[in-house]
Amino acid sequence: MTQYQDNLPKSAVAKFFDGLEENVIAAILGVMTLITFVNVVLRYVFNHSLIWGLEVVLILFAWLVLLGISYGFKKTSHLGVDALINVLPTRGQRLMAVLSALACIVYSVMLLKGAWDYWAPFAALQPTEGRWFPLGFTEGVRDRAFYVTDQVPMLGIFRWLEGAINYGDSYDKLPRVIPYFIIPFSAALMLLRVVQATIRIVTGKQASLIVSHEAEDEVERVAHGEYEE
């Protein structure tokens, strides 16, 4: 049992966060496809191109990968090795699943700290103290709010950042704080999904954080004709 069913009614906010990754990933894939298609048409038909197109697609691809991590925990689709776990009794398997989940929580907290510490200077904020876990905020770290992307033009909706973090100086390109925001955001989302998965494991709604024997399961489905039209 790796998947879970939750038939309880959900509020609009709960539904939004429950489908957050799917909606954002779908939007990212759509925008990537559109930009690439337009660039190909412009290049081969009009001998022109969107100079910022490639950089935007690369940024969106990075967003896609980072959001996919939390989505994998949500859908229990991360791969893992369970050869040793499967020889244990049921109680032992559950104990190992809980220990693995707790280890993932610790790792997610550390990853979130590192993500914040990397992104914070680009937002004119301070990174955290402590080598492994946040122990407060440091002071006097020089910000990197003036760092901009290579080719992505500045959007009007983000002009407020000039006064907020760039001492009123105008940006000629999109500041890196915007595309880099996905780093702490995806780390926080991953922590949320790991905590949710841990709760499901403890309550018996889920057996593991990983999907196991997916290849054998697919072969068995084909053998039983489940994919026949």
NORQUI-V489698 format. One record per pair of residues at least 6 apart in sequence whose ideal C-beta (glycine too) atoms are under 8 Angstrom apart, sorted by sequence separation. I is the first residue (numbers start at 1). J is the second residue. D is the distance in whole Angstrom. If there is no record, write none. Layout:
i:I j:J d:D
i:I j:J d:D
This chain:
i:42 j:48 d:5
i:43 j:49 d:5
i:71 j:77 d:8
i:72 j:78 d:4
i:120 j:126 d:6
i:121 j:127 d:7
i:128 j:134 d:4
i:129 j:135 d:5
i:130 j:136 d:8
i:148 j:154 d:8
i:162 j:168 d:6
i:200 j:206 d:4
i:201 j:207 d:7
i:221 j:227 d:6
i:42 j:49 d:5
i:85 j:92 d:8
i:86 j:93 d:7
i:120 j:127 d:5
i:128 j:135 d:7
i:129 j:136 d:5
i:162 j:169 d:6
i:201 j:208 d:7
i:10 j:18 d:7
i:42 j:50 d:7
i:85 j:93 d:6
i:88 j:96 d:7
i:128 j:136 d:7
i:129 j:137 d:7
i:162 j:170 d:6
i:201 j:209 d:8
i:118 j:127 d:8
i:128 j:137 d:6
i:129 j:138 d:5
i:162 j:171 d:6
i:166 j:175 d:7
i:197 j:206 d:6
i:39 j:49 d:5
i:117 j:127 d:4
i:127 j:137 d:7
i:128 j:138 d:7
i:161 j:171 d:7
i:165 j:175 d:8
i:39 j:50 d:5
i:85 j:96 d:5
i:116 j:127 d:7
i:117 j:128 d:6
i:126 j:137 d:4
i:127 j:138 d:6
i:159 j:170 d:8
i:38 j:50 d:7
i:85 j:97 d:8
i:116 j:128 d:6
i:126 j:138 d:5
i:159 j:171 d:8
i:165 j:177 d:7
i:197 j:209 d:6
i:126 j:139 d:6
i:158 j:171 d:8
i:39 j:53 d:4
i:127 j:141 d:6
i:161 j:175 d:6
i:35 j:50 d:7
i:38 j:53 d:7
i:39 j:54 d:8
i:113 j:128 d:6
i:126 j:141 d:6
i:194 j:209 d:8
i:145 j:161 d:8
i:154 j:170 d:8
i:158 j:174 d:7
i:161 j:177 d:7
i:36 j:53 d:7
i:113 j:130 d:7
i:154 j:171 d:5
i:158 j:175 d:7
i:161 j:178 d:8
i:35 j:53 d:5
i:116 j:134 d:8
i:125 j:143 d:8
i:154 j:172 d:6
i:113 j:132 d:8
i:124 j:143 d:4
i:154 j:173 d:6
i:155 j:174 d:7
i:113 j:133 d:6
i:121 j:141 d:6
i:123 j:143 d:8
i:145 j:165 d:4
i:146 j:166 d:6
i:153 j:173 d:7
i:154 j:174 d:5
i:158 j:178 d:6
i:35 j:56 d:6
i:36 j:57 d:6
i:113 j:134 d:5
i:120 j:141 d:8
i:121 j:142 d:7
i:122 j:143 d:7
i:124 j:145 d:4
i:145 j:166 d:5
i:152 j:173 d:6
i:153 j:174 d:7
i:154 j:175 d:8
i:35 j:57 d:6
i:110 j:132 d:6
i:121 j:143 d:5
i:122 j:144 d:5
i:123 j:145 d:7
i:143 j:165 d:7
i:151 j:173 d:7
i:152 j:174 d:4
i:110 j:133 d:7
i:121 j:144 d:4
i:122 j:145 d:6
i:146 j:169 d:7
i:148 j:171 d:6
i:150 j:173 d:7
i:109 j:133 d:7
i:121 j:145 d:8
i:148 j:172 d:7
i:149 j:173 d:5
i:32 j:57 d:5
i:122 j:147 d:6
i:148 j:173 d:4
i:149 j:174 d:5
i:148 j:174 d:6
i:149 j:175 d:8
i:148 j:175 d:5
i:149 j:176 d:6
i:152 j:179 d:8
i:32 j:60 d:5
i:147 j:175 d:7
i:148 j:176 d:6
i:31 j:60 d:6
i:32 j:61 d:7
i:146 j:175 d:8
i:147 j:176 d:5
i:145 j:175 d:7
i:147 j:177 d:8
i:149 j:179 d:7
i:73 j:104 d:8
i:28 j:60 d:5
i:32 j:64 d:8
i:144 j:176 d:7
i:145 j:177 d:6
i:28 j:63 d:6
i:29 j:64 d:7
i:28 j:64 d:5
i:24 j:63 d:8
i:25 j:64 d:6
i:28 j:67 d:8
i:124 j:164 d:8
i:124 j:165 d:4
i:25 j:67 d:6
i:123 j:165 d:6
i:124 j:166 d:8
i:24 j:67 d:6
i:25 j:68 d:7
i:21 j:67 d:5
i:25 j:71 d:7
i:21 j:68 d:8
i:21 j:70 d:6
i:22 j:71 d:7
i:21 j:71 d:4
i:21 j:74 d:6
i:122 j:175 d:7
i:122 j:176 d:5
i:123 j:177 d:5
i:122 j:177 d:4
i:119 j:177 d:7
i:122 j:180 d:5
i:123 j:181 d:8
i:119 j:180 d:5
i:118 j:180 d:8
i:119 j:181 d:7
i:119 j:183 d:5
i:118 j:183 d:6
i:119 j:184 d:5
i:115 j:183 d:5
i:116 j:184 d:5
i:115 j:184 d:4
i:115 j:186 d:8
i:116 j:187 d:8
i:3 j:75 d:8
i:4 j:76 d:8
i:112 j:184 d:7
i:115 j:187 d:4
i:3 j:76 d:6
i:114 j:187 d:8
i:115 j:188 d:8
i:2 j:76 d:4
i:112 j:187 d:4
i:111 j:187 d:5
i:112 j:188 d:6
i:112 j:190 d:8
i:108 j:187 d:7
i:111 j:190 d:7
i:112 j:191 d:6
i:111 j:191 d:8
i:108 j:190 d:5
i:109 j:191 d:6
i:108 j:191 d:4
i:105 j:191 d:7
i:108 j:194 d:5
i:105 j:194 d:5
i:59 j:149 d:8
i:104 j:194 d:5
i:105 j:195 d:6
i:59 j:152 d:8
i:101 j:194 d:7
i:105 j:198 d:6
i:55 j:149 d:6
i:104 j:198 d:8
i:55 j:150 d:6
i:55 j:151 d:5
i:56 j:152 d:6
i:101 j:197 d:6
i:102 j:198 d:7
i:54 j:151 d:8
i:55 j:152 d:6
i:101 j:198 d:4
i:52 j:151 d:4
i:51 j:151 d:5
i:52 j:152 d:5
i:98 j:198 d:7
i:101 j:201 d:5
i:52 j:153 d:6
i:98 j:201 d:6
i:97 j:201 d:5
i:98 j:202 d:6
i:104 j:209 d:6
i:94 j:201 d:7
i:100 j:208 d:8
i:101 j:209 d:6
i:100 j:209 d:6
i:97 j:207 d:6
i:97 j:208 d:5
i:97 j:209 d:7
i:94 j:207 d:7
i:93 j:207 d:7
i:67 j:182 d:7
i:93 j:208 d:8
i:63 j:179 d:8
i:66 j:182 d:5
i:70 j:186 d:6
i:62 j:179 d:8
i:66 j:183 d:7
i:69 j:186 d:7
i:73 j:190 d:6
i:63 j:182 d:5
i:67 j:186 d:6
i:70 j:189 d:4
i:74 j:193 d:5
i:59 j:179 d:5
i:62 j:182 d:7
i:66 j:186 d:4
i:70 j:190 d:4
i:73 j:193 d:4
i:69 j:190 d:5
i:73 j:194 d:5
i:76 j:197 d:7
i:67 j:189 d:7
i:70 j:192 d:7
i:71 j:193 d:8
i:74 j:196 d:7
i:63 j:186 d:8
i:70 j:193 d:5
i:73 j:196 d:8
i:74 j:197 d:8
i:85 j:208 d:8
i:73 j:197 d:6
i:82 j:208 d:7
i:86 j:212 d:8
i:80 j:208 d:8
i:82 j:210 d:7
i:80 j:209 d:7
i:76 j:206 d:7
i:80 j:210 d:3
i:82 j:212 d:5
i:78 j:209 d:7
i:79 j:210 d:6
i:80 j:211 d:8
i:82 j:213 d:8
i:76 j:208 d:7
i:78 j:210 d:5
i:79 j:211 d:7
i:80 j:212 d:7
i:76 j:209 d:7
i:78 j:211 d:7
i:76 j:210 d:7
i:77 j:211 d:5
i:76 j:211 d:6
i:79 j:214 d:8
i:73 j:209 d:7
i:21 j:189 d:7
i:20 j:189 d:7
i:4 j:200 d:5
i:6 j:205 d:8
i:5 j:205 d:8
i:4 j:205 d:4
i:4 j:206 d:5
i:3 j:206 d:8
i:2 j:206 d:7
i:1 j:206 d:7
i:2 j:207 d:6
i:1 j:207 d:4
i:2 j:208 d:6
i:2 j:210 d:7
i:2 j:211 d:5
i:2 j:212 d:7
